[in-house]
Amino acid sequence: MIAEARRRSEGLELPGEFIHGDASHLDFGANTFDGCQSDRLFVHLADPLPALAEMVRVVRPGARIVACETDAGARALDMPDREITRKILDLSADTYPNGWAGRRLAGLFKEAGLHDIAVIPHTRIQTDFALERPGYWRPAVDRAIAAGVITASEGERWWGAMEQAVRENRYFYATTYFVVAGRKA
């Protein structure tokens, strides 16, 4: 990812650099930066508080910290079989170490001692299946079958309904992201 970031920024003359590090142990001194931002980081951390504490540590007093996180438990998918859909979505959310990161952000910011906390929800709506992440739903169904959450026949019936929704231009999927901002004292 570092190589790709460098490639994409070539020739832009941006004042910055890309480095590899551990979010829970940042290699910067305290009170170094004017602000800090993360995007879909905490969903991948079983315990996000140490990473947030590091963000707080490395910013100057009065600096703003902003995080954007998806909440895999706050997704909506229009499918006729609600029970199977819930099982697939729940299992998918549980594949992340912190699948409910979005809803936890405001509380984490308070726990980290930040103030002036603001929460802005943003819902991404996708109605064009062709633009959806390639190959996302079929593997999700296969994982649910393999985990014993649904039967093979339920999975095939559900997948058939998905294909029908796509053919009939009825595909609808929404996922909510939460942007949370707070200020260091």
Helices and strands as residue ranges (DSSP letters): H 2-9, E 33-39, G 42-44, H 49-58, E 59-77, H 82-93, H 101-111, E 115-126, G 129-131, H 137-146, H 152-167, E 173-183
